[in-house]
Amino acid sequence: MSVARYSYINAKIRGFKSDMLTPEQWDALLGARDMYAALRVLDATSYGEIAKDFDESATPLEVEQALKLDFNRVLSEIQSDAPKSMQSIMNWITRKFQREVVKPILRLYVTEKDQSLVERLLVPIEPFTTRVLLDLLNSKDLNEFVSKIPDQYFRRLIESLIPQYEETGRLVTVEQTIDANILENLHSEAGKLKGQDQEVTSKLTGVEIDLVNFMTSLRTHFLGISPTDAETLLLNAEFRLPRALCKEALHARSFEERVKKLQESPYKTMISQAWEVYQQYESLYSFEHTFHKQIRTDSSDALLGYPFHFGIVLGFLNLKWYETLNLKAIMNGKADQLEPNIIQRALIL
């Protein structure tokens, strides 16, 4: 049954996977003298049709938008071709990527209300077209903003969060709740699958759940959010990182003690390595980057071996998204004339 169910989508994903960049191509991109040279490296890859539209006047933001549009195209094709029995979990996977435009348009409305930023910064993804995003930005108040959201799920969720935002003025907690709701539902849907579908997919969603709770445990220290309030921001779900351990970490007296408490988990080695990097650069991204590299490794593993399970769908989409982010990092780094080794540290490879 699983062979018949996944034969078509598996063949499609294998085709997409064969178009992904090779280690040699990543090396060539890192070695390019500037952004224009990096684009010329892409000419000979599956991104050639995108790269040929850009000359020396191109900006990193313009290239990023084109790359994200390409990702959205692939996501749409996979959603259309996924087995009908898997459409429920595919809807949550799609929402995971739709939030990449939902949260920014909400933040733009609350802070900037600058229409020029919509086309410059946001990449449309159905049903959030450019016209819809501009219409949202023109709303007279938050209630009208919510009423214009074309997707029922996001409309109801954000409507429920308005009182929380009006009381605290903290948009970050609203964004955190959007992340939590999507990831918890995605993890729940993964848990309803059977056999290898469930085993592989739950592993991919589970590590992402742990990443959010881990980063919440650290970020709230610098945001000045009290331990009691921070506990409400933790996802209810957990995988390998116990939620109870995160709650203990929130009550630690210092940031270093929070990190040490979180090391009392199966992620001890990862966290220890990230802590060493943090001590050198003092950037929370060192921790987030380590978790993302683990998710990428797990996603790559999902495409190995027996291919007829749903994990190949989520695994590939994760890999494609990380490839998009890596190309964005390279284009920005080349435009800023950063050394290749500095750019490489930011890549999720």
Stockholm file with secondary structure:
# STOCKHOLM 1.0

chainA/1-349         MSVARYSYINAKIRGFKSDMLTPEQWDALLGARDMYAALRVLDATSYGEIAKDFDESATPLEVEQALKLDFNRVLSEIQSDAPKSMQSIMNWITRKFQREVVKPILRLYVTEKDQSLVERLLVPIEPFTTRVLLDLLNSKDLNEFVSKIPDQYFRRLIESLIPQYEETGRLVTVEQTIDANILENLHSEAGKLKGQDQEVTSKLTGVEIDLVNFMTSLRTHFLGISPTDAETLLLNAEFRLPRALCKEALHARSFEERVKKLQESPYKTMISQAWEVYQQYESLYSFEHTFHKQIRTDSSDALLGYPFHFGIVLGFLNLKWYETLNLKAIMNGKADQLEPNIIQRALIL
#=GR chainA/1-349 SS CHHHHHHHHHHHHHHHHHTSCCHHHHHHHHHCSSHHHHHHHHTTSTTHHHHTTCCTTCCHHHHHHHHHHHHHHHHHHHHHHSCGGGHHHHHHHHHHHHHHHHHHHHHHHHHTCCHHHHHHHCCCBTTBCHHHHHHHHTCSSHHHHHHHCSSHHHHHHHHHHHHHHHHHCCHHHHHHHHHHHHHHHHHHHHHTSCHHHHHHHHHHHHHHHHHHHHHHHHHHHHHTCCHHHHHTTSCSCCSSSCHHHHHHHHTCSSHHHHHHHHTSSTTHHHHHHHHHHHHHHCCTHHHHHHHHHHHHHHHHHHTSSCCCSTHHHHHHHHHHHHHHHHHHHHHHHHHTTCCHHHHHHHCCC
#=GC SS_cons         CHHHHHHHHHHHHHHHHHTSCCHHHHHHHHHCSSHHHHHHHHTTSTTHHHHTTCCTTCCHHHHHHHHHHHHHHHHHHHHHHSCGGGHHHHHHHHHHHHHHHHHHHHHHHHHTCCHHHHHHHCCCBTTBCHHHHHHHHTCSSHHHHHHHCSSHHHHHHHHHHHHHHHHHCCHHHHHHHHHHHHHHHHHHHHHTSCHHHHHHHHHHHHHHHHHHHHHHHHHHHHHTCCHHHHHTTSCSCCSSSCHHHHHHHHTCSSHHHHHHHHTSSTTHHHHHHHHHHHHHHCCTHHHHHHHHHHHHHHHHHHTSSCCCSTHHHHHHHHHHHHHHHHHHHHHHHHHTTCCHHHHHHHCCC
//
